[in-house]
Amino acid sequence: MRIFWDSNQPLSAREVARSKSGINQNLVQAVLRKLVAKKFVKVSGITYSRTVLTRQYEPAISEEDYYSFVVSKSTFKKLFAHFVSQDSSKEELKEMTEMMEKKLKELDSQER
């Protein structure tokens, strides 16, 4: 998914495979089929790759939505607790605090 989010344009399976060394194109095609089935990636068109028609893919879901789908709330709480207790800087903690305060204000305004 990272390859698609970092790209400014739709990519073919071949382009995805070439973007990272050691990735087999057959593996990429198998993973793309699963991502399409789960609606994380969509076919954006069909183009020629040399003399063969090939599908172009693009993300169908934002990075934030993907992570909220993949990571459960309980797992997120554990990750958050670990991050806060181990690997956080003052600036990172401040940024997270600001995000939480903003969300709390939104929730308060919805309750009124």
MOPE-V388287 format. One record per backbone hydrogen bond with DSSP energy under -0.5 kcal/mol. CO is the residue of the C=O (numbers start at 1). NH is the residue of the N-H. Records with the same first field share a line. If there is no record, write none. Layout:
CO = NH  NH
This chain:
1 = 5
2 = 6
3 = 7
4 = 7
11 = 57
12 = 16
13 = 17
14 = 18
15 = 19
16 = 19  20
17 = 20
20 = 23
22 = 24
24 = 28
25 = 29
26 = 30
27 = 31
28 = 32
29 = 33
30 = 34
31 = 35
32 = 36
33 = 37
34 = 38
35 = 40  41
36 = 39
40 = 60  61
42 = 44  58
45 = 56
47 = 54
48 = 50
49 = 51  52
52 = 49
54 = 47
56 = 44  45
57 = 11
58 = 42
62 = 66
63 = 67
64 = 68
65 = 69
66 = 70
67 = 71
70 = 72
72 = 76
73 = 77
74 = 78
75 = 79
76 = 80
77 = 81
78 = 82
79 = 83
80 = 84
81 = 85
82 = 86  87
83 = 87  88
89 = 93
90 = 94
91 = 95
92 = 96
93 = 97
94 = 98
95 = 99
96 = 100
97 = 101
98 = 102
99 = 103
100 = 104
101 = 105
102 = 106
103 = 107
104 = 108
105 = 109
106 = 110
107 = 111
108 = 112
